[in-house]
Amino acid sequence: MSPTPEADHEYSRGSGAPRRPSSPGGTGGSGGSQGSSRLPPGSVQGAILAGALLGALLLFVAEFTALYDVHAATSIQLPSVGTGANDSYALVPLALLAALLGIGVFVSGSRPALLAIGVVGLVALLIALVGDLPDAHRTTIYSPRFVLARSTPSAGFYLETLGAVLLIATCVLGFIGLGRPEPQRPRGGARPQPRGSGRSPDGGSAPTRASS
Protein backbone atom coordinates (compact mmCIF):
# COMPACT_ATOMS: atom_id res chain seq x y z
CA MET A 1 0.00 0.00 0.00
CA SER A 2 1.66 3.24 -1.13
CA PRO A 3 1.91 6.19 1.33
CA THR A 4 -0.36 9.13 0.81
CA PRO A 5 1.00 12.44 -0.60
CA GLU A 6 0.35 14.12 2.75
CA ALA A 7 2.60 11.62 4.51
CA ASP A 8 5.39 12.19 1.94
CA HIS A 9 5.14 15.92 2.47
CA GLU A 10 5.29 15.60 6.25
CA TYR A 11 8.25 13.22 5.97
CA SER A 12 10.15 15.61 3.70
CA ARG A 13 9.58 18.49 6.13
CA GLY A 14 10.62 16.45 9.14
CA SER A 15 13.83 15.15 7.50
CA GLY A 16 15.14 18.65 6.73
CA ALA A 17 17.74 20.45 8.78
CA PRO A 18 16.44 21.96 12.01
CA ARG A 19 15.91 25.68 11.93
CA ARG A 20 18.03 27.84 14.18
CA PRO A 21 15.89 29.89 16.54
CA SER A 22 16.25 33.59 15.98
CA SER A 23 17.31 35.67 18.93
CA PRO A 24 15.03 38.58 19.91
CA GLY A 25 17.91 41.06 19.82
CA GLY A 26 18.93 40.42 16.21
CA THR A 27 20.68 37.75 14.12
CA GLY A 28 22.79 35.19 15.95
CA GLY A 29 24.32 36.12 19.25
CA SER A 30 25.27 39.67 18.36
CA GLY A 31 22.15 41.13 19.99
CA GLY A 32 23.02 39.75 23.40
CA SER A 33 26.63 40.90 23.17
CA GLN A 34 25.55 44.41 22.22
CA GLY A 35 23.12 44.59 25.14
CA SER A 36 25.72 43.38 27.65
CA SER A 37 28.41 45.81 26.44
CA ARG A 38 26.33 48.86 27.37
CA LEU A 39 27.28 50.45 30.68
CA PRO A 40 24.67 50.42 33.46
CA PRO A 41 22.73 53.69 33.83
CA GLY A 42 24.10 54.29 37.32
CA SER A 43 27.71 54.44 36.19
CA VAL A 44 26.84 56.68 33.23
CA GLN A 45 24.99 59.12 35.49
CA GLY A 46 27.93 59.08 37.90
CA ALA A 47 30.31 59.97 35.06
CA ILE A 48 27.98 62.79 33.98
CA LEU A 49 27.96 64.15 37.53
CA ALA A 50 31.76 64.04 37.71
CA GLY A 51 32.14 65.81 34.37
CA ALA A 52 29.61 68.50 35.27
CA LEU A 53 31.17 69.18 38.68
CA LEU A 54 34.70 69.30 37.26
CA GLY A 55 33.67 71.64 34.45
CA ALA A 56 31.82 73.88 36.90
CA LEU A 57 34.86 73.95 39.20
CA LEU A 58 37.13 75.01 36.34
CA LEU A 59 34.77 77.84 35.39
CA PHE A 60 34.54 79.02 38.99
CA VAL A 61 38.30 78.98 39.57
CA ALA A 62 38.93 80.75 36.26
CA GLU A 63 36.99 83.81 37.42
CA PHE A 64 39.50 84.40 40.22
CA THR A 65 42.57 83.79 38.05
CA ALA A 66 44.47 86.14 35.76
CA LEU A 67 42.94 86.23 32.29
CA TYR A 68 45.90 87.80 30.50
CA ASP A 69 49.24 89.40 31.28
CA VAL A 70 50.27 92.80 29.96
CA HIS A 71 53.79 93.19 28.60
CA ALA A 72 55.27 96.58 27.78
CA ALA A 73 57.90 97.28 25.18
CA THR A 74 60.11 98.72 27.90
CA SER A 75 61.15 97.14 31.18
CA ILE A 76 58.11 98.56 32.98
CA GLN A 77 56.15 95.86 34.85
CA LEU A 78 52.40 96.09 34.23
CA PRO A 79 49.66 94.36 36.24
CA SER A 80 47.68 91.42 34.85
CA VAL A 81 43.89 91.48 34.35
CA GLY A 82 41.62 88.97 36.08
CA THR A 83 39.00 86.93 34.29
CA GLY A 84 36.16 88.05 36.56
CA ALA A 85 37.01 91.71 36.11
CA ASN A 86 37.01 91.29 32.34
CA ASP A 87 33.67 89.44 31.96
CA SER A 88 31.84 90.80 35.05
CA TYR A 89 31.95 87.38 36.78
CA ALA A 90 29.48 85.94 34.31
CA LEU A 91 30.93 82.43 34.69
CA VAL A 92 30.04 82.16 38.40
CA PRO A 93 26.26 81.64 37.89
CA LEU A 94 26.99 79.37 34.93
CA ALA A 95 29.25 77.22 37.09
CA LEU A 96 26.61 76.93 39.82
CA LEU A 97 23.94 76.07 37.27
CA ALA A 98 26.11 73.37 35.69
CA ALA A 99 26.73 71.79 39.10
CA LEU A 100 23.00 71.74 39.91
CA LEU A 101 22.17 70.25 36.52
CA GLY A 102 24.78 67.54 37.02
CA ILE A 103 23.21 66.61 40.35
CA GLY A 104 19.78 66.54 38.69
CA VAL A 105 20.96 64.15 36.00
CA PHE A 106 22.58 61.91 38.62
CA VAL A 107 19.41 61.74 40.72
CA SER A 108 16.72 61.42 38.04
CA GLY A 109 18.56 60.73 34.77
CA SER A 110 16.83 63.72 33.17
CA ARG A 111 17.81 64.17 29.54
CA PRO A 112 16.62 67.82 29.40
CA ALA A 113 18.99 68.57 32.29
CA LEU A 114 21.79 66.83 30.41
CA LEU A 115 21.04 68.94 27.36
CA ALA A 116 21.10 72.07 29.54
CA ILE A 117 24.63 71.16 30.67
CA GLY A 118 25.74 71.31 27.04
CA VAL A 119 23.99 74.65 26.57
CA VAL A 120 25.78 76.06 29.63
CA GLY A 121 29.09 74.85 28.24
CA LEU A 122 28.35 76.45 24.88
CA VAL A 123 27.53 79.80 26.50
CA ALA A 124 30.73 79.66 28.54
CA LEU A 125 32.74 78.84 25.43
CA LEU A 126 31.24 81.83 23.60
CA ILE A 127 32.17 84.09 26.51
CA ALA A 128 35.74 82.79 26.37
CA LEU A 129 36.19 83.04 22.60
CA VAL A 130 34.11 86.11 21.77
CA GLY A 131 34.47 88.18 24.93
CA ASP A 132 37.82 87.29 26.51
CA LEU A 133 40.03 86.09 23.67
CA PRO A 134 40.16 89.42 21.76
CA ASP A 135 41.24 91.18 24.97
CA ALA A 136 43.87 88.53 25.64
CA HIS A 137 45.46 89.16 22.21
CA ARG A 138 45.53 92.92 22.00
CA THR A 139 48.20 95.52 21.47
CA THR A 140 47.34 98.93 22.87
CA ILE A 141 48.76 101.93 24.64
CA TYR A 142 48.72 101.50 28.40
CA SER A 143 47.09 104.73 29.53
CA PRO A 144 48.60 105.42 32.98
CA ARG A 145 52.15 105.50 31.60
CA PHE A 146 51.42 105.84 27.88
CA VAL A 147 53.59 102.95 26.81
CA LEU A 148 52.95 100.42 24.07
CA ALA A 149 51.76 97.19 25.69
CA ARG A 150 50.80 93.77 24.42
CA SER A 151 48.58 91.26 26.24
CA THR A 152 48.98 87.48 26.22
CA PRO A 153 46.54 84.83 27.55
CA SER A 154 47.14 83.56 31.05
CA ALA A 155 45.83 80.68 33.18
CA GLY A 156 42.31 82.06 33.51
CA PHE A 157 41.62 81.90 29.79
CA TYR A 158 42.75 78.29 29.52
CA LEU A 159 40.78 77.25 32.59
CA GLU A 160 37.50 78.72 31.36
CA THR A 161 37.99 77.26 27.89
CA LEU A 162 38.76 73.82 29.29
CA GLY A 163 35.75 73.96 31.62
CA ALA A 164 33.41 74.91 28.78
CA VAL A 165 34.72 72.16 26.50
CA LEU A 166 34.40 69.62 29.33
CA LEU A 167 30.74 70.51 29.87
CA ILE A 168 29.98 70.12 26.16
CA ALA A 169 31.81 66.79 26.05
CA THR A 170 29.91 65.62 29.13
CA CYS A 171 26.62 66.38 27.38
CA VAL A 172 27.54 64.57 24.17
CA LEU A 173 29.08 61.51 25.81
CA GLY A 174 26.22 61.39 28.32
CA PHE A 175 23.63 61.06 25.56
CA ILE A 176 25.73 58.33 23.93
CA GLY A 177 26.06 56.46 27.21
CA LEU A 178 22.40 56.69 28.20
CA GLY A 179 21.16 55.69 24.76
CA ARG A 180 17.59 56.02 23.62
CA PRO A 181 14.91 56.42 26.29
CA GLU A 182 12.90 53.28 26.96
CA PRO A 183 9.29 53.39 25.70
CA GLN A 184 6.72 53.77 28.43
CA ARG A 185 4.61 50.68 28.96
CA PRO A 186 0.85 51.04 29.37
CA ARG A 187 -0.30 50.78 32.97
CA GLY A 188 -3.06 48.26 32.33
CA GLY A 189 -0.94 45.96 30.16
CA ALA A 190 -2.26 43.69 27.41
CA ARG A 191 -5.66 42.20 27.98
CA PRO A 192 -5.73 38.37 28.03
CA GLN A 193 -7.87 36.71 25.41
CA PRO A 194 -10.97 34.94 26.77
CA ARG A 195 -10.96 31.17 26.67
CA GLY A 196 -13.09 29.35 24.18
CA SER A 197 -13.31 32.28 21.82
CA GLY A 198 -13.03 29.96 18.86
CA ARG A 199 -10.20 32.02 17.33
CA SER A 200 -6.77 30.72 16.46
CA PRO A 201 -3.66 32.89 17.16
CA ASP A 202 -3.38 33.78 13.45
CA GLY A 203 -6.83 35.34 13.41
CA GLY A 204 -8.69 32.46 11.74
CA SER A 205 -11.28 30.21 13.23
CA ALA A 206 -10.01 27.22 15.20
CA PRO A 207 -10.66 23.84 13.54
CA THR A 208 -13.35 21.73 15.17
CA ARG A 209 -12.72 18.10 15.98
CA ALA A 210 -14.92 15.55 14.35
CA SER A 211 -16.93 13.53 16.77
CA SER A 212 -16.01 9.84 16.80
C-alpha positions as CSV (number, residue, x, y, z in Angstrom):
1,M,0.0,0.0,0.0
2,S,1.7,3.2,-1.1
3,P,1.9,6.2,1.3
4,T,-0.4,9.1,0.8
5,P,1.0,12.4,-0.6
6,E,0.4,14.1,2.8
7,A,2.6,11.6,4.5
8,D,5.4,12.2,1.9
9,H,5.1,15.9,2.5
10,E,5.3,15.6,6.3
11,Y,8.3,13.2,6.0
12,S,10.1,15.6,3.7
13,R,9.6,18.5,6.1
14,G,10.6,16.5,9.1
15,S,13.8,15.2,7.5
16,G,15.1,18.7,6.7
17,A,17.7,20.5,8.8
18,P,16.4,22.0,12.0
19,R,15.9,25.7,11.9
20,R,18.0,27.8,14.2
21,P,15.9,29.9,16.5
22,S,16.2,33.6,16.0
23,S,17.3,35.7,18.9
24,P,15.0,38.6,19.9
25,G,17.9,41.1,19.8
26,G,18.9,40.4,16.2
27,T,20.7,37.8,14.1
28,G,22.8,35.2,15.9
29,G,24.3,36.1,19.3
30,S,25.3,39.7,18.4
31,G,22.1,41.1,20.0
32,G,23.0,39.7,23.4
33,S,26.6,40.9,23.2
34,Q,25.6,44.4,22.2
35,G,23.1,44.6,25.1
36,S,25.7,43.4,27.7
37,S,28.4,45.8,26.4
38,R,26.3,48.9,27.4
39,L,27.3,50.5,30.7
40,P,24.7,50.4,33.5
41,P,22.7,53.7,33.8
42,G,24.1,54.3,37.3
43,S,27.7,54.4,36.2
44,V,26.8,56.7,33.2
45,Q,25.0,59.1,35.5
46,G,27.9,59.1,37.9
47,A,30.3,60.0,35.1
48,I,28.0,62.8,34.0
49,L,28.0,64.1,37.5
50,A,31.8,64.0,37.7
51,G,32.1,65.8,34.4
52,A,29.6,68.5,35.3
53,L,31.2,69.2,38.7
54,L,34.7,69.3,37.3
55,G,33.7,71.6,34.4
56,A,31.8,73.9,36.9
57,L,34.9,73.9,39.2
58,L,37.1,75.0,36.3
59,L,34.8,77.8,35.4
60,F,34.5,79.0,39.0
61,V,38.3,79.0,39.6
62,A,38.9,80.8,36.3
63,E,37.0,83.8,37.4
64,F,39.5,84.4,40.2
65,T,42.6,83.8,38.1
66,A,44.5,86.1,35.8
67,L,42.9,86.2,32.3
68,Y,45.9,87.8,30.5
69,D,49.2,89.4,31.3
70,V,50.3,92.8,30.0
71,H,53.8,93.2,28.6
72,A,55.3,96.6,27.8
73,A,57.9,97.3,25.2
74,T,60.1,98.7,27.9
75,S,61.2,97.1,31.2
76,I,58.1,98.6,33.0
77,Q,56.2,95.9,34.9
78,L,52.4,96.1,34.2
79,P,49.7,94.4,36.2
80,S,47.7,91.4,34.9
81,V,43.9,91.5,34.3
82,G,41.6,89.0,36.1
83,T,39.0,86.9,34.3
84,G,36.2,88.1,36.6
85,A,37.0,91.7,36.1
86,N,37.0,91.3,32.3
87,D,33.7,89.4,32.0
88,S,31.8,90.8,35.1
89,Y,32.0,87.4,36.8
90,A,29.5,85.9,34.3
91,L,30.9,82.4,34.7
92,V,30.0,82.2,38.4
93,P,26.3,81.6,37.9
94,L,27.0,79.4,34.9
95,A,29.2,77.2,37.1
96,L,26.6,76.9,39.8
97,L,23.9,76.1,37.3
98,A,26.1,73.4,35.7
99,A,26.7,71.8,39.1
100,L,23.0,71.7,39.9
101,L,22.2,70.2,36.5
102,G,24.8,67.5,37.0
103,I,23.2,66.6,40.4
104,G,19.8,66.5,38.7
105,V,21.0,64.2,36.0
106,F,22.6,61.9,38.6
107,V,19.4,61.7,40.7
108,S,16.7,61.4,38.0
109,G,18.6,60.7,34.8
110,S,16.8,63.7,33.2
111,R,17.8,64.2,29.5
112,P,16.6,67.8,29.4
113,A,19.0,68.6,32.3
114,L,21.8,66.8,30.4
115,L,21.0,68.9,27.4
116,A,21.1,72.1,29.5
117,I,24.6,71.2,30.7
118,G,25.7,71.3,27.0
119,V,24.0,74.7,26.6
120,V,25.8,76.1,29.6
121,G,29.1,74.8,28.2
122,L,28.3,76.5,24.9
123,V,27.5,79.8,26.5
124,A,30.7,79.7,28.5
125,L,32.7,78.8,25.4
126,L,31.2,81.8,23.6
127,I,32.2,84.1,26.5
128,A,35.7,82.8,26.4
129,L,36.2,83.0,22.6
130,V,34.1,86.1,21.8
131,G,34.5,88.2,24.9
132,D,37.8,87.3,26.5
133,L,40.0,86.1,23.7
134,P,40.2,89.4,21.8
135,D,41.2,91.2,25.0
136,A,43.9,88.5,25.6
137,H,45.5,89.2,22.2
138,R,45.5,92.9,22.0
139,T,48.2,95.5,21.5
140,T,47.3,98.9,22.9
141,I,48.8,101.9,24.6
142,Y,48.7,101.5,28.4
143,S,47.1,104.7,29.5
144,P,48.6,105.4,33.0
145,R,52.1,105.5,31.6
146,F,51.4,105.8,27.9
147,V,53.6,103.0,26.8
148,L,53.0,100.4,24.1
149,A,51.8,97.2,25.7
150,R,50.8,93.8,24.4
151,S,48.6,91.3,26.2
152,T,49.0,87.5,26.2
153,P,46.5,84.8,27.6
154,S,47.1,83.6,31.1
155,A,45.8,80.7,33.2
156,G,42.3,82.1,33.5
157,F,41.6,81.9,29.8
158,Y,42.8,78.3,29.5
159,L,40.8,77.2,32.6
160,E,37.5,78.7,31.4
161,T,38.0,77.3,27.9
162,L,38.8,73.8,29.3
163,G,35.8,74.0,31.6
164,A,33.4,74.9,28.8
165,V,34.7,72.2,26.5
166,L,34.4,69.6,29.3
167,L,30.7,70.5,29.9
168,I,30.0,70.1,26.2
169,A,31.8,66.8,26.0
170,T,29.9,65.6,29.1
171,C,26.6,66.4,27.4
172,V,27.5,64.6,24.2
173,L,29.1,61.5,25.8
174,G,26.2,61.4,28.3
175,F,23.6,61.1,25.6
176,I,25.7,58.3,23.9
177,G,26.1,56.5,27.2
178,L,22.4,56.7,28.2
179,G,21.2,55.7,24.8
180,R,17.6,56.0,23.6
181,P,14.9,56.4,26.3
182,E,12.9,53.3,27.0
183,P,9.3,53.4,25.7
184,Q,6.7,53.8,28.4
185,R,4.6,50.7,29.0
186,P,0.9,51.0,29.4
187,R,-0.3,50.8,33.0
188,G,-3.1,48.3,32.3
189,G,-0.9,46.0,30.2
190,A,-2.3,43.7,27.4
191,R,-5.7,42.2,28.0
192,P,-5.7,38.4,28.0
193,Q,-7.9,36.7,25.4
194,P,-11.0,34.9,26.8
195,R,-11.0,31.2,26.7
196,G,-13.1,29.3,24.2
197,S,-13.3,32.3,21.8
198,G,-13.0,30.0,18.9
199,R,-10.2,32.0,17.3
200,S,-6.8,30.7,16.5
201,P,-3.7,32.9,17.2
202,D,-3.4,33.8,13.5
203,G,-6.8,35.3,13.4
204,G,-8.7,32.5,11.7
205,S,-11.3,30.2,13.2
206,A,-10.0,27.2,15.2
207,P,-10.7,23.8,13.5
208,T,-13.3,21.7,15.2
209,R,-12.7,18.1,16.0
210,A,-14.9,15.5,14.3
211,S,-16.9,13.5,16.8
212,S,-16.0,9.8,16.8
